[in-house]
Amino acid sequence: MTFNSPGPLERASRLWHLGPMPPESAADGPLALLRIACSLAWRNKIRLITCTTAGMLLAFFYAQSLPRTYTATATLLLEPRQLAYIGYDATMQQSLDLNSAESELQIVRSERLLSAVFDSLNLQDDPELGPQGLSLLERIIAPLQDFVRSLMDDDLTTLDKTSRDTADKSLNSAGENARRVAFSNFVKRLSARRVGQSYVVEIDYSSSNPERPAKIANATVSGYILQSVAFKEQMARAGSETLQGRLDALAAQVAAAQEAMKNGTLPAVATPDADGRIIGAALPPLSPSSPRTSLITALGGLLGLIFGMSTIALSVAFDRKVRSAKTLTQETGISCLATVPESRDRTSPVLHMDSKSHRQYAAAIRDLRTSIDISCASQRRERNIVIGLVGARTSSGTSTLCLSLAQLVSRSGRHVTLFRSAVEMPGDSPNPPSASLADVAVANLQLDQISFGNIGGIEVLPIQSKDLQTNIFADFRHPRISRIIEAARLKGDVILDLPALDTSMDALALAFHADAILVIARAARTAIEDVKDAHQQLRRAGATVIGTVINRARS
């Protein structure tokens, strides 16, 4: 194949042969989505638990900060009575249907009845129903309004007199406005509704004072009784032949209803002539009806869970970091040969088996070696192989990975030579190398003039020189570099620890000498686009990329 010609490589030149991908089953669509959602939720369980707990705590403290509200309910049964006109040969029977029930309900809600209850209980001076203080937003805006008003007063002095007249008028109507505000708040706190499609009407009143709701609810019921009985009394007095006993009975009912409405209780005497019968008196509440702390807390937890799931969805949509081998393969079209877990030992993690993490790390390196051997099987039949590992970004952990792979290959009975990108030797090396590949390229050193370092039976030679000027002039595509690498190949396998692609183009020059290249991506750090860019650069340089490796993944 032609290495210097850019463009896609032929399939015959690839070392890793892949068959056609099996088509996805349509039946797995919803199940696949559910599996992905469950996987994301389990992977981000700490975030979900934190958001849910925070939502519940905020909702709980919010519920505790709300004022306690007590509610009392009085129940009224609509029963229209016969309205007889003495002296006439007719008796009017009031029939009750659904429309009439709605009409009676509107009478209970009417301003005339509620205003009578409001005045009889003298609720105009109730602080709870008066104008409330400024909200937090209004307190913030008030200084700005004062500042703007002061500027306008300075510029428009002619409007000062008009402003004073308007202020005087507003002061004169302050008392009337206070009553309107109190009555409006009173109406908002009182509610009347039918129970289903029946003729039963429930009258509720809510207040922060536990003794107030029952009193006002009973007064409203008594006001409705008073209104219906007073109307019949007036009709009876209009008759010329009405018996005095009948008038006295109606007058007693009216007086009892008036007294009950004034005191916030039920009529002390029976009111058989009323169009409604009280079937349930409003009792003082034993506990607040709102806020419902448990419900608000549960709602806060639900909102926190939804917020956590939303952040996860947004992070998945906009976070293009490498997370899993399956996603990396789907996004790049390159096989992921291994996922290497995090290891705290940076020198010889495969040589220690004293912990579970070390054993998992060694198993991942072994799987990586097996994948490389399978992909390069045709090359290994003829000669030893040269494998290059390059990081898509800096801090991908390529040097540690190369050293671990070299240690595993060496322990397997094969001779291995490691060309490291770092100048410093890991650990305490008794035999440091005498030169580097950059020195070979610039100083025209021969093979017998170079001494390799030794780390546990592994021959090591740095790629970069300690002299910065030498690194600038070094040409890693020089034939002398090829002779050094080929000489190392004759002894055994060769591993190239290539510099990261975002630091220099030396990795592309050295990739020319490798039989196969692996792109290293650090989990949760390297972006998928970086892996794609690295793959394209290596292909244009004529390198054969056989796969990717996810390094430092969470085990």
LOGUPA-596769 format. One record per residue (C-alpha): residue in one letter; x, y, z. Coordinates in Angstrom, 3 decimals. Layout:
(A, (X, Y, Z));
...
***
This chain:
(M, (0.000, 0.000, 0.000));
(T, (1.031, 3.605, -0.481));
(F, (1.727, 5.335, 2.808));
(N, (2.212, 8.856, 1.541));
(S, (-1.029, 9.130, -0.408));
(P, (-3.857, 10.542, 1.687));
(G, (-7.267, 9.029, 1.564));
(P, (-8.999, 5.941, 2.866));
(L, (-7.049, 2.694, 2.909));
(E, (-8.115, -0.347, 0.956));
(R, (-9.881, -3.093, 2.855));
(A, (-7.146, -5.585, 1.937));
(S, (-4.574, -3.494, 3.781));
(R, (-6.422, -3.555, 7.049));
(L, (-5.165, -5.874, 9.728));
(W, (-8.440, -6.074, 11.597));
(H, (-11.079, -7.563, 9.326));
(L, (-14.639, -6.896, 10.299));
(G, (-17.680, -8.490, 8.766));
(P, (-20.815, -6.560, 7.946));
(M, (-22.561, -5.229, 11.026));
(P, (-25.827, -7.041, 11.738));
(P, (-28.884, -4.855, 11.207));
(E, (-30.598, -3.616, 14.324));
(S, (-33.893, -5.209, 15.082));
(A, (-36.847, -2.851, 14.946));
(A, (-38.388, -4.575, 17.934));
(D, (-35.434, -3.542, 20.079));
(G, (-36.110, 0.190, 19.611));
(P, (-38.210, 0.886, 22.742));
(L, (-36.331, -1.733, 24.731));
(A, (-33.012, -0.245, 23.685));
(L, (-34.206, 3.213, 24.734));
(L, (-35.330, 1.835, 28.086));
(R, (-32.003, 0.082, 28.589));
(I, (-30.107, 3.259, 27.770));
(A, (-32.245, 5.275, 30.205));
(C, (-31.731, 2.721, 32.979));
(S, (-28.016, 2.589, 32.260));
(L, (-27.705, 6.372, 32.405));
(A, (-29.725, 6.512, 35.616));
(W, (-27.549, 3.865, 37.260));
(R, (-24.355, 5.499, 36.026));
(N, (-25.465, 8.878, 37.421));
(K, (-27.222, 7.561, 40.515));
(I, (-25.244, 9.859, 42.803));
(R, (-26.418, 12.910, 40.868));
(L, (-30.033, 11.714, 40.872));
(I, (-29.969, 10.968, 44.596));
(T, (-28.378, 14.351, 45.296));
(C, (-30.915, 16.270, 43.191));
(T, (-33.847, 14.358, 44.701));
(T, (-32.618, 14.905, 48.255));
(A, (-31.940, 18.585, 47.599));
(G, (-35.410, 19.011, 46.117));
(M, (-37.035, 17.338, 49.111));
(L, (-35.061, 19.449, 51.589));
(L, (-35.837, 22.700, 49.785));
(A, (-39.504, 21.776, 49.534));
(F, (-39.614, 20.819, 53.220));
(F, (-38.069, 24.109, 54.345));
(Y, (-40.386, 25.978, 51.979));
(A, (-43.403, 24.210, 53.468));
(Q, (-42.205, 25.059, 56.960));
(S, (-41.894, 28.728, 56.013));
(L, (-45.486, 28.963, 54.762));
(P, (-48.125, 30.268, 57.199));
(R, (-50.442, 27.677, 58.694));
(T, (-53.979, 27.805, 57.314));
(Y, (-57.024, 26.370, 59.096));
(T, (-60.242, 25.482, 57.288));
(A, (-63.744, 24.856, 58.633));
(T, (-66.742, 23.599, 56.662));
(A, (-70.460, 24.082, 57.222));
(T, (-72.950, 21.903, 55.335));
(L, (-76.359, 23.047, 54.096));
(L, (-79.150, 21.003, 52.490));
(L, (-81.362, 22.926, 50.079));
(E, (-85.042, 22.271, 50.885));
(P, (-87.550, 24.783, 49.405));
(R, (-90.682, 25.187, 51.507));
(Q, (-94.308, 25.890, 50.544));
(L, (-95.066, 29.570, 50.395));
(A, (-98.769, 30.032, 51.334));
(Y, (-100.684, 33.255, 50.856));
(I, (-103.464, 33.393, 53.389));
(G, (-106.478, 35.073, 51.926));
(Y, (-105.839, 33.625, 48.506));
(D, (-106.905, 30.317, 47.082));
(A, (-103.462, 29.436, 45.867));
(T, (-100.452, 27.830, 47.407));
(M, (-97.066, 28.192, 45.651));
(Q, (-94.941, 25.051, 45.731));
(Q, (-91.280, 25.731, 45.033));
(S, (-89.755, 22.851, 43.134));
(L, (-85.999, 22.285, 43.249));
(D, (-84.100, 21.114, 40.211));
(L, (-80.451, 21.337, 39.205));
(N, (-80.836, 24.838, 37.812));
(S, (-82.528, 26.016, 40.983));
(A, (-79.748, 24.463, 43.036));
(E, (-77.186, 26.400, 41.027));
(S, (-79.225, 29.557, 41.585));
(E, (-79.243, 28.990, 45.337));
(L, (-75.495, 28.389, 45.209));
(Q, (-75.025, 31.737, 43.499));
(I, (-77.130, 33.353, 46.225));
(V, (-74.707, 31.974, 48.802));
(R, (-71.834, 33.468, 46.805));
(S, (-73.595, 36.779, 46.205));
(E, (-72.013, 40.015, 47.332));
(R, (-75.177, 41.003, 49.202));
(L, (-75.078, 37.983, 51.498));
(L, (-71.302, 38.006, 51.963));
(S, (-71.298, 41.746, 52.589));
(A, (-73.921, 41.287, 55.324));
(V, (-71.768, 38.605, 56.964));
(F, (-68.663, 40.771, 56.567));
(D, (-70.325, 43.765, 58.242));
(S, (-72.050, 41.777, 60.984));
(L, (-68.747, 40.263, 62.120));
(N, (-66.949, 43.613, 61.754));
(L, (-64.128, 42.144, 59.659));
(Q, (-63.067, 45.424, 58.107));
(D, (-60.395, 46.000, 60.755));
(D, (-59.088, 42.431, 60.669));
(P, (-55.298, 42.629, 60.054));
(E, (-55.377, 39.318, 58.223));
(L, (-57.715, 40.740, 55.581));
(G, (-55.976, 44.097, 55.301));
(P, (-53.391, 45.088, 52.692));
(Q, (-50.334, 42.892, 52.818));
(G, (-46.750, 44.119, 52.869));
(L, (-44.568, 44.513, 49.830));
(S, (-43.178, 41.391, 48.267));
(L, (-39.466, 40.824, 47.793));
(L, (-39.633, 41.904, 44.155));
(E, (-41.556, 45.060, 45.033));
(R, (-39.005, 45.892, 47.732));
(I, (-36.241, 45.616, 45.166));
(I, (-38.063, 47.740, 42.592));
(A, (-39.226, 50.420, 45.079));
(P, (-35.822, 52.208, 45.384));
(L, (-35.541, 52.312, 41.596));
(Q, (-39.014, 53.793, 41.331));
(D, (-38.146, 56.432, 43.931));
(F, (-34.957, 57.291, 42.054));
(V, (-36.797, 57.668, 38.739));
(R, (-39.523, 59.702, 40.433));
(S, (-36.917, 62.036, 41.943));
(L, (-35.391, 62.595, 38.507));
(M, (-38.795, 63.341, 37.056));
(D, (-39.554, 65.751, 39.897));
(D, (-36.320, 67.619, 39.213));
(D, (-37.019, 67.885, 35.502));
(L, (-40.776, 68.440, 35.668));
(T, (-41.267, 70.872, 38.524));
(T, (-44.514, 72.094, 37.029));
(L, (-46.159, 68.762, 37.822));
(D, (-45.488, 69.069, 41.558));
(K, (-48.829, 70.642, 42.379));
(T, (-50.758, 68.110, 40.347));
(S, (-48.937, 65.266, 42.092));
(R, (-49.839, 66.712, 45.506));
(D, (-53.510, 66.986, 44.575));
(T, (-53.523, 63.379, 43.434));
(A, (-51.877, 62.309, 46.687));
(D, (-54.508, 64.176, 48.740));
(K, (-57.315, 62.465, 46.862));
(S, (-55.702, 59.096, 47.399));
(L, (-55.456, 59.805, 51.148));
(N, (-59.147, 60.688, 51.305));
(S, (-60.136, 57.431, 49.651));
(A, (-57.718, 55.307, 51.673));
(G, (-60.417, 54.179, 54.091));
(E, (-62.751, 53.102, 51.310));
(N, (-59.953, 51.272, 49.550));
(A, (-59.028, 49.475, 52.772));
(R, (-62.579, 48.143, 53.104));
(R, (-62.589, 47.009, 49.489));
(V, (-59.299, 45.209, 49.922));
(A, (-60.483, 43.532, 53.126));
(F, (-63.759, 42.426, 51.552));
(S, (-61.952, 41.133, 48.470));
(N, (-59.597, 39.058, 50.626));
(F, (-62.599, 37.818, 52.610));
(V, (-64.345, 36.625, 49.442));
(K, (-61.174, 34.869, 48.269));
(R, (-60.940, 32.907, 51.511));
(L, (-64.579, 31.782, 51.412));
(S, (-65.797, 29.139, 48.986));
(A, (-69.179, 27.508, 48.397));
(R, (-69.663, 24.426, 46.259));
(R, (-72.117, 21.640, 45.645));
(V, (-71.297, 18.085, 46.596));
(G, (-71.462, 16.330, 43.257));
(Q, (-74.927, 16.601, 41.681));
(S, (-76.722, 16.592, 45.030));
(Y, (-78.516, 19.464, 46.787));
(V, (-75.909, 19.629, 49.537));
(V, (-73.816, 22.795, 49.669));
(E, (-70.513, 23.005, 51.543));
(I, (-69.287, 26.399, 52.714));
(D, (-65.581, 26.623, 53.567));
(Y, (-63.523, 29.379, 55.054));
(S, (-59.746, 29.423, 55.511));
(S, (-57.792, 31.557, 57.941));
(S, (-54.534, 31.571, 59.836));
(N, (-56.537, 31.982, 63.057));
(P, (-57.840, 28.543, 64.121));
(E, (-60.922, 30.076, 65.802));
(R, (-61.994, 32.223, 62.862));
(P, (-62.974, 29.676, 60.108));
(A, (-65.789, 27.953, 62.017));
(K, (-67.247, 31.286, 63.119));
(I, (-67.354, 32.743, 59.602));
(A, (-68.620, 29.530, 57.972));
(N, (-71.487, 29.287, 60.478));
(A, (-72.232, 32.996, 60.042));
(T, (-72.510, 32.497, 56.276));
(V, (-74.966, 29.626, 56.734));
(S, (-76.977, 31.705, 59.179));
(G, (-76.945, 34.599, 56.706));
(Y, (-78.457, 32.356, 54.033));
(I, (-81.149, 31.175, 56.502));
(L, (-81.832, 34.787, 57.467));
(Q, (-82.216, 35.870, 53.876));
(S, (-84.710, 33.126, 52.998));
(V, (-86.787, 33.500, 56.197));
(A, (-86.818, 37.314, 55.995));
(F, (-88.169, 37.122, 52.468));
(K, (-91.021, 34.888, 53.617));
(E, (-91.737, 37.180, 56.550));
(Q, (-92.064, 40.114, 54.207));
(M, (-94.412, 38.151, 51.974));
(A, (-96.484, 37.110, 54.985));
(R, (-96.789, 40.702, 56.231));
(A, (-97.954, 41.717, 52.796));
(G, (-101.010, 39.460, 53.202));
(S, (-104.015, 41.221, 54.715));
(E, (-105.353, 38.192, 56.591));
(T, (-102.129, 36.729, 57.963));
(L, (-102.464, 35.352, 61.487));
(Q, (-100.414, 37.099, 64.132));
(G, (-98.994, 33.785, 65.330));
(R, (-97.578, 33.091, 61.915));
(L, (-95.922, 36.495, 61.839));
(D, (-94.498, 36.022, 65.306));
(A, (-92.997, 32.658, 64.306));
(L, (-91.347, 34.114, 61.243));
(A, (-90.103, 37.108, 63.231));
(A, (-88.548, 34.781, 65.812));
(Q, (-86.761, 32.859, 63.088));
(V, (-85.484, 36.086, 61.550));
(A, (-84.219, 37.354, 64.902));
(A, (-82.484, 34.059, 65.638));
(A, (-80.808, 34.068, 62.230));
(Q, (-79.689, 37.684, 62.679));
(E, (-78.219, 36.945, 66.083));
(A, (-76.486, 33.830, 64.783));
(M, (-74.966, 35.679, 61.835));
(K, (-73.722, 38.426, 64.139));
(N, (-72.141, 35.980, 66.585));
(G, (-70.845, 33.578, 63.973));
(T, (-72.976, 30.665, 65.182));
(L, (-76.056, 28.753, 64.048));
(P, (-79.630, 29.909, 64.801));
(A, (-80.645, 29.088, 68.361));
(V, (-84.197, 28.143, 67.319));
(A, (-85.466, 25.966, 64.530));
(T, (-85.997, 27.593, 61.156));
(P, (-88.559, 25.358, 59.437));
(D, (-89.516, 28.072, 56.968));
(A, (-86.017, 28.437, 55.535));
(D, (-85.200, 27.086, 52.092));
(G, (-82.297, 25.160, 53.511));
(R, (-81.617, 22.908, 56.443));
(I, (-78.306, 22.946, 58.249));
(I, (-76.984, 19.400, 58.369));
(G, (-73.443, 20.112, 59.524));
(A, (-72.079, 22.912, 61.660));
(A, (-68.570, 24.222, 61.125));
(L, (-66.317, 23.150, 63.994));
(P, (-62.989, 24.707, 64.967));
(P, (-60.242, 22.797, 63.113));
(L, (-57.873, 20.696, 65.177));
(S, (-54.967, 20.929, 62.740));
(P, (-54.006, 23.183, 59.839));
(S, (-55.328, 22.214, 56.447));
(S, (-52.389, 23.738, 54.632));
(P, (-49.597, 23.692, 53.813));
(R, (-49.421, 19.946, 53.269));
(T, (-45.820, 19.389, 54.201));
(S, (-45.619, 15.767, 53.115));
(L, (-47.198, 16.479, 49.736));
(I, (-44.980, 19.509, 49.109));
(T, (-41.906, 17.522, 50.143));
(A, (-42.831, 14.666, 47.813));
(L, (-43.439, 17.138, 44.996));
(G, (-40.065, 18.743, 45.676));
(G, (-38.392, 15.336, 45.509));
(L, (-40.139, 14.620, 42.209));
(L, (-39.066, 17.977, 40.792));
(G, (-35.521, 17.322, 41.987));
(L, (-35.558, 13.937, 40.257));
(I, (-36.860, 15.510, 37.050));
(F, (-34.196, 18.217, 37.290));
(G, (-31.500, 15.589, 37.756));
(M, (-32.755, 13.599, 34.782));
(S, (-32.863, 16.782, 32.706));
(T, (-29.253, 17.598, 33.559));
(I, (-28.260, 14.048, 32.626));
(A, (-30.105, 14.333, 29.316));
(L, (-28.432, 17.674, 28.568));
(S, (-25.015, 16.334, 29.519));
(V, (-25.514, 13.336, 27.247));
(A, (-26.647, 15.603, 24.416));
(F, (-23.837, 18.153, 24.721));
(D, (-21.086, 16.215, 26.515));
(R, (-19.147, 14.369, 23.824));
(K, (-16.655, 12.772, 26.175));
(V, (-15.711, 9.131, 25.811));
(R, (-17.766, 7.090, 28.262));
(S, (-18.149, 3.546, 26.965));
(A, (-16.629, 1.283, 24.343));
(K, (-19.963, 0.740, 22.628));
(T, (-20.627, 4.449, 22.184));
(L, (-17.070, 5.086, 20.998));
(T, (-17.352, 2.321, 18.396));
(Q, (-20.710, 3.588, 17.167));
(E, (-19.552, 7.194, 16.896));
(T, (-16.145, 6.617, 15.285));
(G, (-16.624, 3.365, 13.396));
(I, (-13.390, 2.028, 14.943));
(S, (-13.313, -1.057, 17.129));
(C, (-12.521, -0.484, 20.794));
(L, (-10.075, -3.250, 21.693));
(A, (-9.989, -2.750, 25.467));
(T, (-11.203, -0.669, 28.371));
(V, (-8.438, -0.275, 30.942));
(P, (-9.503, 0.679, 34.484));
(E, (-7.824, 3.279, 36.641));
(S, (-4.656, 2.233, 38.490));
(R, (-2.843, 4.246, 41.126));
(D, (0.459, 2.516, 40.400));
(R, (2.096, 4.328, 37.490));
(T, (5.292, 2.211, 37.304));
(S, (4.424, -1.482, 37.350));
(P, (0.713, -2.065, 37.975));
(V, (0.667, -5.418, 36.154));
(L, (3.356, -6.809, 38.461));
(H, (1.252, -6.354, 41.602));
(M, (-1.711, -8.621, 42.297));
(D, (-2.305, -7.662, 45.910));
(S, (-5.599, -5.846, 45.293));
(K, (-8.718, -6.265, 43.217));
(S, (-8.020, -3.099, 41.214));
(H, (-4.559, -4.363, 40.245));
(R, (-5.990, -7.693, 39.131));
(Q, (-8.623, -5.951, 37.031));
(Y, (-5.955, -3.744, 35.486));
(A, (-3.726, -6.717, 34.629));
(A, (-6.697, -8.556, 33.094));
(A, (-7.476, -5.538, 30.897));
(I, (-3.848, -5.328, 29.697));
(R, (-3.913, -9.057, 28.937));
(D, (-7.095, -8.615, 26.878));
(L, (-5.445, -5.746, 25.031));
(R, (-2.428, -7.903, 24.204));
(T, (-4.701, -10.688, 22.963));
(S, (-6.656, -8.277, 20.757));
(I, (-3.418, -6.961, 19.255));
(D, (-2.147, -10.488, 18.569));
(I, (-5.405, -11.434, 16.841));
(S, (-5.489, -8.303, 14.708));
(C, (-1.819, -8.689, 13.721));
(A, (-1.853, -12.472, 13.293));
(S, (-0.807, -12.338, 9.639));
(Q, (2.111, -10.037, 10.438));
(R, (3.307, -12.143, 13.375));
(R, (3.623, -15.250, 11.179));
(E, (6.306, -13.478, 9.174));
(R, (8.121, -11.348, 11.744));
(N, (7.790, -9.541, 15.024));
(I, (5.403, -6.609, 15.125));
(V, (5.772, -2.915, 15.852));
(I, (2.821, -1.469, 17.761));
(G, (2.343, 2.253, 18.265));
(L, (0.138, 3.776, 20.949));
(V, (-0.791, 7.443, 20.602));
(G, (-3.007, 9.603, 22.758));
(A, (-5.669, 11.715, 21.120));
(R, (-4.986, 14.325, 23.784));
(T, (-2.370, 15.001, 26.422));
(S, (-2.754, 13.190, 29.756));
(S, (-4.277, 10.131, 28.141));
(G, (-2.002, 7.857, 30.176));
(T, (-0.253, 6.451, 27.109));
(S, (3.175, 6.079, 28.752));
(T, (1.847, 4.031, 31.660));
(L, (-0.209, 1.912, 29.294));
(C, (2.810, 1.218, 27.061));
(L, (4.959, 0.281, 30.027));
(S, (2.280, -2.051, 31.379));
(L, (1.849, -3.700, 27.983));
(A, (5.622, -4.117, 27.649));
(Q, (5.850, -5.688, 31.111));
(L, (3.073, -8.138, 30.298));
(V, (4.657, -9.111, 26.965));
(S, (8.038, -9.524, 28.657));
(R, (6.557, -11.723, 31.386));
(S, (4.956, -13.824, 28.634));
(G, (8.406, -14.902, 27.416));
(R, (8.864, -12.489, 24.526));
(H, (11.590, -9.950, 24.064));
(V, (10.202, -6.425, 23.871));
(T, (11.706, -3.017, 23.158));
(L, (9.947, 0.128, 24.350));
(F, (10.517, 3.537, 22.784));
(R, (9.199, 6.038, 25.327));
(S, (8.061, 9.573, 24.616));
(A, (9.166, 10.721, 28.073));
(V, (12.812, 11.551, 28.601));
(E, (12.917, 10.491, 32.250));
(M, (13.183, 6.805, 33.046));
(P, (10.486, 5.355, 35.310));
(G, (11.657, 4.209, 38.728));
(D, (15.304, 3.541, 39.544));
(S, (16.945, 2.354, 36.314));
(P, (20.464, 0.957, 36.886));
(N, (21.353, 1.287, 33.192));
(P, (20.025, 4.544, 31.735));
(P, (20.088, 4.897, 27.933));
(S, (22.962, 6.769, 26.378));
(A, (20.973, 8.538, 23.655));
(S, (17.528, 8.959, 22.159));
(L, (15.901, 8.542, 18.765));
(A, (16.165, 12.286, 18.246));
(D, (19.933, 12.071, 18.848));
(V, (20.154, 9.239, 16.322));
(A, (18.351, 11.311, 13.702));
(V, (20.466, 14.437, 14.220));
(A, (23.927, 13.115, 15.242));
(N, (23.970, 10.164, 12.796));
(L, (24.693, 7.651, 15.550));
(Q, (25.140, 4.022, 14.650));
(L, (23.431, 1.139, 16.373));
(D, (26.608, 0.029, 18.149));
(Q, (26.967, 3.543, 19.569));
(I, (23.611, 3.386, 21.344));
(S, (22.975, 1.688, 24.663));
(F, (19.391, 0.939, 25.645));
(G, (18.116, 1.315, 29.161));
(N, (16.715, -1.662, 31.028));
(I, (13.579, -1.812, 33.164));
(G, (12.808, -5.293, 34.426));
(G, (14.184, -6.979, 31.310));
(I, (12.642, -4.445, 28.914));
(E, (14.953, -2.493, 26.634));
(V, (13.961, 1.165, 26.772));
(L, (15.027, 4.076, 24.590));
(P, (13.509, 7.560, 24.837));
(I, (12.170, 9.216, 21.721));
(Q, (12.771, 12.833, 22.697));
(S, (16.177, 14.190, 23.592));
(K, (17.096, 16.205, 26.630));
(D, (18.443, 18.843, 24.239));
(L, (15.521, 20.970, 23.052));
(Q, (17.403, 22.074, 19.947));
(T, (17.916, 18.441, 18.951));
(N, (14.186, 17.800, 19.241));
(I, (13.488, 20.702, 16.902));
(F, (15.805, 19.454, 14.133));
(A, (15.028, 15.744, 14.499));
(D, (13.401, 14.022, 11.503));
(F, (11.724, 10.837, 12.684));
(R, (11.034, 9.655, 9.137));
(H, (14.779, 9.451, 8.444));
(P, (16.106, 6.060, 7.315));
(R, (18.377, 5.933, 10.370));
(I, (15.259, 5.798, 12.560));
(S, (13.923, 2.948, 10.442));
(R, (17.178, 1.010, 10.883));
(I, (17.053, 1.391, 14.668));
(I, (13.439, 0.201, 14.837));
(E, (14.085, -2.686, 12.434));
(A, (17.074, -3.771, 14.510));
(A, (14.851, -3.794, 17.585));
(R, (12.239, -5.791, 15.637));
(L, (14.781, -8.521, 14.964));
(K, (15.103, -9.079, 18.707));
(G, (11.373, -9.117, 19.462));
(D, (8.253, -6.996, 19.530));
(V, (8.513, -3.216, 19.542));
(I, (6.174, -0.803, 21.332));
(L, (6.192, 2.861, 20.352));
(D, (5.009, 5.290, 23.019));
(L, (4.111, 8.083, 20.618));
(P, (3.664, 11.704, 21.731));
(A, (0.125, 13.032, 21.892));
(L, (-1.217, 14.410, 18.638));
(D, (-2.144, 17.762, 20.182));
(T, (1.479, 18.476, 21.160));
(S, (3.397, 17.873, 17.905));
(M, (3.394, 15.996, 14.617));
(D, (6.180, 13.651, 15.725));
(A, (3.563, 10.976, 16.352));
(L, (2.556, 11.035, 12.677));
(A, (6.193, 10.743, 11.609));
(L, (6.860, 7.793, 13.923));
(A, (3.557, 6.105, 13.053));
(F, (5.067, 5.502, 9.604));
(H, (7.326, 2.811, 11.137));
(A, (4.553, 0.927, 12.995));
(D, (2.623, -2.068, 11.721));
(A, (-0.460, -1.050, 13.692));
(I, (-1.564, 1.997, 15.664));
(L, (-3.877, 2.223, 18.670));
(V, (-5.549, 5.520, 19.569));
(I, (-5.749, 6.028, 23.338));
(A, (-8.719, 7.951, 24.758));
(R, (-8.988, 8.807, 28.419));
(A, (-12.392, 8.067, 29.896));
(A, (-14.519, 11.147, 30.666));
(R, (-11.701, 13.433, 29.440));
(T, (-11.140, 12.833, 25.740));
(A, (-13.875, 13.951, 23.362));
(I, (-15.172, 11.671, 20.644));
(E, (-14.316, 14.341, 18.059));
(D, (-10.679, 14.211, 19.227));
(V, (-10.585, 10.476, 18.530));
(K, (-12.077, 11.040, 15.082));
(D, (-9.538, 13.776, 14.309));
(A, (-6.671, 11.579, 15.480));
(H, (-7.913, 8.737, 13.294));
(Q, (-8.125, 10.982, 10.242));
(Q, (-4.642, 12.414, 10.806));
(L, (-3.114, 8.970, 11.178));
(R, (-4.849, 7.686, 8.052));
(R, (-3.619, 10.663, 6.040));
(A, (-0.098, 9.950, 7.326));
(G, (-0.365, 6.388, 6.010));
(A, (-0.657, 4.671, 9.392));
(T, (-2.820, 1.619, 9.963));
(V, (-5.201, 2.211, 12.857));
(I, (-6.539, -1.101, 14.164));
(G, (-8.604, 0.211, 17.060));
(T, (-8.961, 2.394, 20.106));
(V, (-8.385, 1.899, 23.823));
(I, (-10.287, 3.603, 26.648));
(N, (-7.842, 4.289, 29.457));
(R, (-8.392, 5.103, 33.138));
(A, (-12.037, 4.092, 33.128));
(R, (-13.969, 3.683, 36.357));
(S, (-14.051, 0.066, 37.375));
***
